[in-house]
Amino acid sequence: MTRQEVADRLKVPAKTLAQWASRGRGPRFARIGRHARYKLSDCMAWENEQFAGGSQ
């Protein structure tokens, strides 16, 4: 998924995801060239961790 697709899913600006990434927060992603790409499964796992209070 692109950063914009993840941002739309989470209802946050894409810039927020970029800031999270620079701070080591947010869903796991991979850099492909200059682009950040996210796996849906990683996004869903991160979302579940947020609801669980980060303790899994």
C-alpha positions as a Markdown table, in Angstrom:
| # | Residue | x | y | z |
|---|---|---|---|---|
| 1 | Met | 0.0 | 0.0 | 0.0 |
| 2 | Thr | 1.2 | 3.5 | -0.6 |
| 3 | Arg | 1.6 | 6.0 | 2.2 |
| 4 | Gln | -1.5 | 7.9 | 1.0 |
| 5 | Glu | -3.6 | 4.7 | 1.0 |
| 6 | Val | -2.6 | 4.0 | 4.6 |
| 7 | Ala | -3.2 | 7.6 | 5.5 |
| 8 | Asp | -6.7 | 7.3 | 4.0 |
| 9 | Arg | -7.3 | 4.1 | 5.9 |
| 10 | Leu | -6.2 | 5.6 | 9.2 |
| 11 | Lys | -7.9 | 9.0 | 8.5 |
| 12 | Val | -4.7 | 10.9 | 9.1 |
| 13 | Pro | -2.6 | 13.1 | 6.8 |
| 14 | Ala | 0.1 | 11.3 | 4.8 |
| 15 | Lys | 2.6 | 13.8 | 6.4 |
| 16 | Thr | 1.7 | 12.4 | 9.8 |
| 17 | Leu | 2.7 | 8.9 | 8.6 |
| 18 | Ala | 6.0 | 10.3 | 7.3 |
| 19 | Gln | 6.7 | 11.9 | 10.7 |
| 20 | Trp | 5.9 | 8.7 | 12.5 |
| 21 | Ala | 8.2 | 6.8 | 10.2 |
| 22 | Ser | 11.1 | 9.2 | 10.9 |
| 23 | Arg | 10.5 | 8.7 | 14.6 |
| 24 | Gly | 10.3 | 4.9 | 14.3 |
| 25 | Arg | 6.6 | 4.9 | 15.1 |
| 26 | Gly | 3.5 | 3.8 | 13.1 |
| 27 | Pro | 3.0 | 0.8 | 10.9 |
| 28 | Arg | 6.0 | -1.2 | 9.6 |
| 29 | Phe | 7.0 | -0.2 | 6.1 |
| 30 | Ala | 9.6 | -0.9 | 3.5 |
| 31 | Arg | 11.5 | 1.6 | 1.3 |
| 32 | Ile | 11.4 | 0.8 | -2.4 |
| 33 | Gly | 13.5 | 3.4 | -4.0 |
| 34 | Arg | 12.3 | 6.7 | -2.7 |
| 35 | His | 8.8 | 5.3 | -1.9 |
| 36 | Ala | 7.5 | 3.9 | 1.4 |
| 37 | Arg | 5.3 | 0.8 | 0.9 |
| 38 | Tyr | 3.1 | -0.8 | 3.6 |
| 39 | Lys | 1.7 | -4.4 | 3.8 |
| 40 | Leu | -2.0 | -4.5 | 4.7 |
| 41 | Ser | -1.2 | -7.2 | 7.3 |
| 42 | Asp | 1.4 | -5.0 | 9.0 |
| 43 | Cys | -1.1 | -2.0 | 9.1 |
| 44 | Met | -3.8 | -4.2 | 10.6 |
| 45 | Ala | -1.4 | -5.6 | 13.2 |
| 46 | Trp | -0.3 | -2.1 | 14.2 |
| 47 | Glu | -3.9 | -1.0 | 14.4 |
| 48 | Asn | -4.7 | -4.0 | 16.7 |
| 49 | Glu | -1.7 | -3.1 | 18.9 |
| 50 | Gln | -3.1 | 0.5 | 19.3 |
| 51 | Phe | -6.5 | -0.8 | 20.5 |
| 52 | Ala | -4.7 | -3.3 | 22.8 |
| 53 | Gly | -2.7 | -0.5 | 24.4 |
| 54 | Gly | 0.5 | -1.8 | 22.7 |
| 55 | Ser | 0.6 | -4.9 | 24.9 |
| 56 | Gln | 0.5 | -8.1 | 22.9 |
